[in-house]
Structures are given as structure tokens and as C-alpha cells.
Amino acid sequence: MRSIAPLARAYILCAALAAAACAAPALTSRTPWAALGLLAALYAGCEQASRCRVIGRRGPNGLGTFFPVLLAAVFLLPPAAAALVAVPGALLARVERSPRWVRRVWRAAQLVLAAWASAWVYGALGGHEAVAAPHFPYALAPAGAAVLAFSAVLTALDGGILATAERVPVRTAWRGLFLRSFAPVAVHGLAGLMMAVLWRSPYGPLAALLVLLPMGVSCWVFAQYHRERAAHQATIRALVQAVDIKDRYTRGHSERVGRASVMIARELGMADERVESLRFAGILHDVGKLGVPTRLLRKDGPLTPEERRVIELHPEYGHEMVRGIGFLGEARAAILHHHERIDGSGYPYGLVGRQIPEFARVVAVADAFDAMTSTRSYRRGRPVDAAVAELARCAGSQFDPVMVAALQRALGRYGWHPEVTADVAGGVPSPRRGEPGVPAAPGAGAR
């Protein structure tokens, strides 16, 4: 328990006591133990085939919690009995972080409370009678209310654990949690309702189990997507770490450019898929520095014209490096063209205005903003307001005014909180006013 804050311990204890109070009536009333045992065993088996989401995990890992079985229990059993279905699976689930037993108790309590509240709402609205009658179209209304209750309880408890265990500010702990949880719960709720209808039909419980086959396939596909996404992230991390090791002056710069690019993209209203691709573009924009001699990247004094020309090849090097990485999409064009200028004086091809890809125009602004606001060994970072003013001054000549305005609006709304700071070692080299990509005004561009 030492790794969990005292307030979080009290929160988990209260949730566990409330869950015990909700499930206790099942031990004294006329509970359908056969159905409860079958559903509990089925849920436990599904949990063993997946990784349980525990404290501190906001997204699914592997198959995640298999809600169709829990929601089928909600639609078939009394509230106290439905609450007990989750207990064996939650207590036996694999947990990677310590203290494991506390996390298992927390997850069990969370699911017990959600199932109990959902079953109570479903029963209060006449859901059991609608399924048994059968009045199936009418049963959709109480089922939908039950799904809402299930998601609402999960959201309330998740936000509380984020605030107490992870010290997330209370004003933001619950932000976006309900929308993220409701969509998968709603889909699983339909499968659970199908299980309940078939369970009560002449075909019996065995027919109800067939519903799990397509759900299992869909969850497997979803898990494969997340594994592929994790592989993408690992590839990008490896490339960024290689750049950071080689160019110690800009360590952390890539991640910050990725975040600033996302801020601009959100302000422009880009679709989520393009925002993710643009984040990759910002993170990998300088990957071509792997092809530049280290002595030039770490040179303390001004660069000669020949050295400038060598460094100006890094966008082309980067584009060649990532050409075969299909998931980057538009990000590859940004890596190649992020040093182009609106007036055509940039490199490598001297593109003008709208000839420059949109992603490249975004990354150029994000790159210059972080270059100005970051403290490097050879100069101090400039204040955010001063950096934005410099971007505005260069808008229309070096930068796209639309992108500059979008960044300015995003900074006004959210501020700038660079979580990754440059880790620079060594002496204090002289400023590099002559570096490629840095305009006459100091700090208004990036290396």
C-alpha cells in the first residue's frame, strides 16, 4: 500500500465497502446460482485471455474488460447477483503493477458498483419483463438506460481514482472520461442484450454463448490494432532517441514540436487521423540529422557556407529514411519540406506559398516556436509572447499566417507547458545566427 497515496487508499476502501454492501443481498436472497456461476466463470475466462485495465491505465491493453458478459448479467439477474459476476474475474485478472491485490480489489469494486447500478436501473424500468414477454423493441429503452448508468458509474469512479491516486487536478480528472467509456460500453451492451434475449429464448444459454464469437473476433482485431500502434510508437521513439543522442543541443525538441503541431492541427479542425500523422511529422521532422556528421551538429562556432550546405541536406536525408514507413502518410512530406519558406527562399526546393504541403507549413511554425522558447546551452529561451510576436512578424514571408494565427489562438486557450526540456551538457558555445533555417531575427527559426 505504500505506493498508493493515503487519500487513494481511503477512496478504494470506501468503494470496496460500498460494493460489498451492494452484493451482500445475493448471499441471503433467492439467487439463481447456476446462471450466476456460468456467467461468472465465462467472464473470468475472458479476463484471463486479456489484460485487466487497472489504476493508472486509461486505455485498453489487449482485449480489455469484456463487458458483454457483465452486461448480459445485468439484463438477466437481480442487481446483487449481477454485481457478483465480476468478482472472480477481477480478483484473478493479471495485474502488472504493484500493489497487485489492491488494484484487483479496486477493479472488482468498480465493476460491482457499475453492474449493480446498471441492473437496478434496468429492473426499475421494466427491462426484465420486456425481454421475457417478449417486447424486444421496448427492451431497448431500459437497456440503453442501463448502459448509461454503467458508463456513468465507471466514469465517476475513474475520475475519483485519477484525482486521488494520480494527483490529477479535480477540474480535469473527469474531462472526456464519459465519452471515451460510453462508446465501447454501448456496443458491448447490444451484444449483452442479444445474449439475454437468446438466453431466455427456447434455444437457451448455449445459443446465447454464440454471441461471444463475433465479439471475440472484433476484440482480437482491436487488440491487433493496438499492438501495431505500439510498434509504430516504438519505432518513432527509437528514431527520436537516436537524434537526441547525436544532437545534444536540441534534446527534447522533437517531442515539443510534435505537441505544438498537434495544438495547431486541433485549432484548424483537422480529423483525428491527420492530427496523429501530424504529430508523427513534428516528432520526426529532424530525423535526417542522423545523416549529418556529428561534428557539424555539435560545432560551437559559426558554420561555414560548405557546412551549411551539408546541414541543409537533412530534410532530404530524413525523407529517404522514412520513405518506406507507410503509416506516416502525409508526415513524410512535412519531414522533407519543413524548412521551405512562404516567399520561396527556403530549402530544399524553394517552394512558394501553397506549393508547400500543409503539414510542412504547420511543422515549420511549431519548429520555430520551440526553437525560440527553448533554453539551449548557447542562449536562453525567449518568453512565449516574444516568440509569438516574432512568428507574427515573419508571417507571410517565412511562415504561413494561418498557421501562426492558429498557434497563437491555441496558446491563448491552453498556454504552453513544455514537459520535455532540453538536457544539454558541456560548455557554452557561441550562438549560431548563421545556421540554416534561422532568419535574420534571432530565434525566429529552428536549426
C-alpha positions in Angstrom: 0.0 0.0 0.0 3.0 2.3 0.3 2.9 3.2 -3.4 -0.7 4.5 -3.2 -1.4 7.8 -1.5 -3.4 7.7 1.7 -6.4 9.5 0.2 -6.4 6.9 -2.6 -6.4 4.1 -0.1 -9.4 5.6 1.7 -11.1 6.0 -1.6 -10.5 2.4 -2.6 -11.7 1.2 0.8 -14.9 3.2 0.6 -15.6 1.8 -2.9 -14.9 -1.8 -1.7 -17.3 -1.4 1.3 -20.0 0.0 -0.9 -19.5 -2.8 -3.4 -19.8 -5.4 -0.6 -23.0 -3.7 0.6 -24.5 -3.9 -2.9 -23.6 -7.6 -3.4 -24.4 -8.8 0.1 -28.2 -9.4 -0.6 -27.3 -12.0 -3.2 -26.0 -14.2 -0.3 -29.3 -14.2 1.5 -32.0 -13.9 -1.2 -33.1 -16.5 -3.7 -30.3 -16.1 -6.2 -30.1 -18.1 -9.5 -26.7 -19.5 -8.7 -26.5 -21.7 -11.8 -26.8 -18.7 -14.1 -24.6 -16.6 -11.9 -21.9 -19.2 -11.8 -21.9 -19.8 -15.5 -21.7 -16.1 -16.3 -19.0 -15.5 -13.6 -16.9 -18.4 -15.0 -17.4 -17.1 -18.5 -16.3 -13.6 -17.5 -13.3 -14.9 -15.6 -12.2 -16.8 -18.6 -12.5 -13.8 -20.8 -10.5 -11.7 -18.3 -7.7 -14.4 -18.2 -7.5 -14.0 -22.0 -7.0 -10.3 -21.7 -5.1 -7.8 -19.6 -7.2 -6.0 -17.0 -7.2 -2.2 -17.0 -6.1 -1.1 -13.6 -5.3 2.0 -11.7 -3.5 4.5 -13.9 -4.5 2.8 -17.2 -6.8 5.0 -19.3 -7.0 2.8 -22.3 -7.4 -0.9 -23.2 -4.4 -3.1 -23.3 -5.0 -6.2 -25.3 -8.7 -7.2 -25.2 -9.5 -5.1 -22.2 -12.5 -5.8 -19.9 -15.1 -8.0 -21.7 -18.3 -6.0 -21.0 -20.8 -8.1 -23.0 -20.8 -10.8 -20.3 -21.2 -8.3 -17.5 -24.0 -6.5 -19.3 -25.7 -9.8 -20.1 -25.7 -10.5 -16.4 -27.2 -7.0 -15.8 -30.0 -7.9 -18.2 -30.6 -11.4 -16.8 -30.0 -11.3 -13.0 -31.2 -9.2 -10.0 -28.8 -6.3 -9.1 -27.0 -8.0 -6.3 -26.4 -11.2 -8.3 -25.3 -9.2 -11.4 -22.8 -7.4 -9.2 -21.2 -10.7 -8.1 -20.5 -11.8 -11.6 -17.5 -9.5 -12.0 -15.8 -10.5 -8.7 -13.9 -13.7 -9.6 -12.7 -12.4 -12.9 -11.5 -9.1 -11.4 -9.7 -10.8 -8.5 -8.0 -13.3 -10.7 -7.0 -10.9 -13.5 -3.4 -10.4 -14.4 -2.1 -7.1 -13.0 1.4 -5.8 -13.9 1.9 -3.0 -11.3 2.2 -3.3 -7.6 0.5 -3.5 -5.2 -1.4 -6.0 -7.2 -4.0 -7.1 -4.7 -5.1 -3.5 -4.0 -5.5 -2.9 -7.7 -7.5 -6.1 -8.1 -9.8 -5.1 -5.2 -10.3 -1.7 -6.8 -11.2 -3.1 -10.1 -13.6 -5.6 -8.6 -15.3 -2.9 -6.5 -15.6 -0.6 -9.6 -17.3 -3.3 -11.7 -19.5 -4.4 -8.8 -20.8 -0.9 -8.3 -21.3 -0.3 -12.1 -23.1 -3.6 -12.6 -25.3 -3.1 -9.5 -26.4 0.4 -10.6 -26.9 -0.7 -14.1 -29.1 -3.7 -13.1 -31.1 -1.6 -10.7 -31.9 0.9 -13.4 -32.7 -1.8 -15.9 -35.1 -3.5 -13.5 -36.7 -0.3 -12.4 -37.6 0.5 -16.0 -39.2 -3.0 -16.6 -36.4 -4.4 -18.7 -36.7 -8.0 -17.4 -40.4 -8.1 -18.3 -39.8 -6.6 -21.7 -37.2 -9.3 -22.6 -39.2 -12.2 -21.1 -42.6 -11.2 -22.7 -41.0 -10.7 -25.3 -41.4 -7.0 -26.1 -38.0 -6.6 -27.6 -38.2 -3.2 -29.2 -39.4 -1.8 -25.9 -36.5 -3.5 -24.2 -34.0 -1.2 -26.0 -35.1 1.7 -23.8 -34.3 0.2 -20.4 -31.2 -1.4 -21.9 -30.0 2.0 -23.1 -30.6 3.5 -19.7 -28.7 0.6 -18.1 -25.7 1.2 -20.4 -25.8 4.9 -19.5 -25.8 4.1 -15.8 -22.9 1.6 -16.2 -20.8 4.2 -18.1 -21.7 6.9 -15.6 -20.6 4.9 -12.6 -17.3 3.9 -14.3 -16.7 7.5 -15.2 -17.3 8.7 -11.7 -15.1 6.1 -10.1 -12.3 6.5 -12.7 -12.2 10.3 -12.2 -12.0 9.8 -8.5 -9.1 7.5 -8.7 -7.3 9.8 -11.1 -7.7 12.7 -8.6 -6.7 10.7 -5.5 -4.1 8.2 -6.8 -2.5 10.1 -9.7 -3.0 13.6 -8.3 -4.8 14.8 -11.5 -6.4 18.2 -10.8 -10.0 17.8 -9.8 -11.2 20.2 -12.5 -9.7 18.0 -15.2 -9.9 14.5 -13.7 -13.3 13.7 -15.2 -12.8 15.5 -18.5 -13.6 13.3 -21.5 -13.8 10.1 -19.5 -17.6 9.5 -20.1 -17.3 9.9 -23.9 -14.3 7.5 -24.0 -16.1 4.9 -22.0 -19.6 5.2 -23.4 -18.9 4.1 -27.0 -17.4 0.7 -26.2 -19.9 0.0 -23.4 -22.8 0.8 -25.8 -21.5 -1.6 -28.4 -20.9 -4.3 -25.8 -24.4 -3.5 -24.3 -26.0 -4.5 -27.6 -24.2 -7.8 -27.5 -25.1 -8.3 -23.9 -28.8 -7.7 -24.7 -28.6 -10.2 -27.6 -27.2 -12.7 -25.1 -30.0 -12.1 -22.7 -32.7 -12.4 -25.3 -31.3 -15.7 -26.6 -30.7 -16.9 -23.0 -34.4 -16.6 -22.3 -35.5 -18.0 -25.6 -36.3 -21.7 -26.3 -32.7 -22.1 -27.5 -31.3 -21.5 -24.1 -27.9 -20.4 -22.7 -25.8 -22.3 -25.3 -27.3 -20.2 -28.1 -26.5 -17.1 -26.1 -22.8 -18.0 -26.0 -22.6 -17.9 -29.8 -22.9 -14.1 -29.5 -19.5 -14.0 -28.0 -17.8 -15.5 -31.1 -18.1 -12.3 -33.3 -17.4 -10.1 -30.3 -14.2 -12.1 -29.6 -13.1 -11.7 -33.2 -13.7 -8.0 -33.1 -11.8 -7.6 -29.8 -8.9 -9.6 -31.2 -8.8 -7.3 -34.2 -8.9 -4.3 -31.9 -6.0 -5.8 -29.9 -4.0 -6.3 -33.1 -4.6 -2.6 -33.9 -3.2 -1.5 -30.6 -0.2 -3.8 -30.9 0.5 -2.4 -34.3 0.1 1.1 -32.9 2.5 0.3 -30.1 5.0 -0.9 -32.6 4.7 2.4 -34.5 5.3 4.3 -31.3 8.4 2.2 -30.5 9.8 2.8 -34.0 9.4 6.6 -33.6 10.8 6.6 -30.1 13.9 4.8 -31.3 14.5 7.3 -34.1 13.9 10.3 -31.9 16.3 8.9 -29.2 19.0 8.4 -31.9 18.6 12.0 -33.0 18.7 13.3 -29.4 21.9 11.3 -28.7 23.5 12.7 -31.8 22.4 16.3 -31.4 22.6 17.0 -27.6 21.8 20.7 -28.1 18.2 20.0 -29.1 17.3 17.1 -26.8 13.5 17.0 -26.2 12.9 19.4 -29.1 11.2 16.8 -31.3 8.6 15.9 -28.7 7.8 19.5 -28.1 7.5 20.2 -31.8 5.1 17.3 -32.0 2.9 18.8 -29.3 2.9 22.3 -30.8 2.0 20.8 -34.2 -1.0 19.0 -32.6 -2.1 22.2 -31.0 -2.1 23.9 -34.4 -3.9 21.0 -36.0 -6.7 20.9 -33.4 -7.2 24.6 -33.8 -7.5 24.1 -37.6 -10.1 21.4 -37.0 -8.2 18.5 -38.6 -9.6 15.0 -38.4 -8.1 12.8 -35.7 -6.2 10.6 -38.2 -4.5 13.7 -39.7 -3.7 15.0 -36.2 -1.9 11.8 -35.3 0.0 11.8 -38.6 1.0 15.4 -38.0 2.2 14.6 -34.5 4.5 12.0 -36.1 5.7 14.7 -38.5 6.6 17.0 -35.7 8.4 14.4 -33.7 10.4 13.1 -36.7 11.0 16.4 -38.6 14.7 16.3 -37.8 15.3 12.6 -38.2 17.6 13.4 -41.2 20.2 14.8 -38.8 21.2 11.1 -38.4 22.9 11.5 -41.8 24.7 14.7 -40.9 28.2 14.5 -39.4 28.1 14.8 -35.6 30.9 17.3 -35.6 28.7 19.8 -37.5 25.8 19.3 -35.2 28.0 19.9 -32.1 30.2 22.6 -33.6 30.5 25.6 -31.2 31.3 28.3 -33.6 29.6 29.7 -36.7 29.1 27.4 -39.7 30.9 27.8 -42.9 29.0 28.0 -46.2 30.0 24.5 -47.0 28.9 23.2 -43.6 25.6 25.0 -44.0 25.0 23.2 -47.3 25.7 19.8 -45.7 23.3 20.5 -42.8 20.7 21.7 -45.3 20.6 18.2 -46.7 19.0 16.8 -43.5 15.3 17.1 -44.8 16.2 15.0 -47.8 18.1 12.5 -45.6 15.1 12.3 -43.3 12.7 11.8 -46.2 14.8 8.9 -47.6 14.9 7.3 -44.1 11.1 7.3 -43.7 10.1 6.7 -47.3 9.2 3.1 -46.7 7.3 3.7 -43.4 3.7 3.5 -44.7 1.9 4.6 -41.5 3.5 8.1 -41.6 1.4 9.2 -44.6 1.5 12.9 -45.0 4.1 13.2 -42.4 6.8 12.3 -44.9 6.1 15.4 -46.9 6.5 17.5 -43.8 9.8 16.0 -43.0 11.0 16.9 -46.5 9.6 20.4 -46.7 9.6 21.8 -43.1 12.4 24.3 -44.0 10.6 25.7 -47.0 9.5 29.4 -46.7 6.4 31.0 -48.0 8.4 33.5 -50.0 10.3 30.7 -51.8 13.7 31.3 -50.2 13.7 28.1 -48.2 15.1 24.7 -48.9 15.5 22.0 -50.3 13.4 23.0 -53.3 12.4 26.7 -52.8 8.7 26.0 -52.9 6.4 29.1 -52.7 3.1 29.6 -50.7 0.6 26.8 -51.2 3.1 24.7 -53.1 4.4 23.8 -49.6 2.4 20.9 -48.1 0.1 21.8 -45.3 1.8 19.6 -42.8 5.1 21.2 -43.6 3.7 24.7 -43.0 2.4 23.6 -39.6 5.7 21.9 -38.5 7.7 25.0 -39.7 5.8 27.2 -37.2 5.9 24.6 -34.4 9.6 24.1 -35.0 10.5 27.8 -34.9 8.3 28.4 -31.8 10.1 25.7 -29.8 13.5 26.8 -31.1 12.8 30.3 -29.7 11.3 29.3 -26.4 13.8 26.5 -25.5 16.8 27.2 -23.4 19.9 25.8 -25.1 23.5 25.8 -23.9 24.4 28.7 -26.1 21.4 31.0 -25.3 18.4 31.4 -23.1 14.9 30.7 -24.3 12.7 33.7 -25.2 9.3 34.3 -23.5 6.2 32.8 -25.2 4.8 36.2 -26.0 8.1 37.4 -27.6 8.3 34.2 -29.7 4.7 34.6 -30.9 5.4 38.2 -31.8 8.4 37.2 -33.8 6.4 34.5 -35.6 3.7 37.1 -36.5 6.4 39.5 -37.8 7.7 36.7 -40.1 4.2 35.6 -41.2 3.7 35.9 -44.9 7.4 35.8 -45.7 8.8 32.8 -43.8 5.7 31.3 -42.2 2.1 30.7 -43.2 -0.1 33.4 -41.5 -2.9 30.9 -41.0 -0.7 28.5 -39.0 0.8 31.3 -37.0 -2.7 32.6 -36.0 -3.8 29.0 -35.1 -0.8 28.6 -32.8 -1.5 32.0 -31.2 -5.1 31.0 -30.5 -4.2 27.7 -29.1 -1.6 29.2 -26.8 -4.1 31.7 -25.6 -6.5 29.0 -24.8 -4.2 26.3 -23.3 -0.9 28.0 -22.6 2.4 26.3 -23.2 3.7 23.8 -20.8 6.9 22.1 -22.1 7.0 18.8 -20.2 10.2 17.7 -22.0 13.1 20.1 -21.5 16.4 20.2 -23.3 19.1 18.3 -21.5 22.3 19.9 -22.6 25.7 19.2 -21.3 29.1 20.6 -22.0 30.4 24.2 -22.4 28.7 27.3 -23.7 29.2 27.5 -27.4 28.5 30.7 -29.3 25.1 31.4 -30.8 24.5 30.1 -34.3 22.9 33.0 -36.1 24.2 31.6 -39.5 22.6 28.2 -39.1 20.3 27.1 -41.9 16.7 27.8 -41.2 17.4 30.7 -38.8 16.3 34.1 -40.2 18.0 37.3 -39.5 15.8 38.0 -36.4 17.4 35.9 -33.6 15.3 32.9 -32.6 12.6 33.1 -35.3 13.5 29.7 -36.7 15.0 26.3 -36.0 18.1 24.5 -36.8 
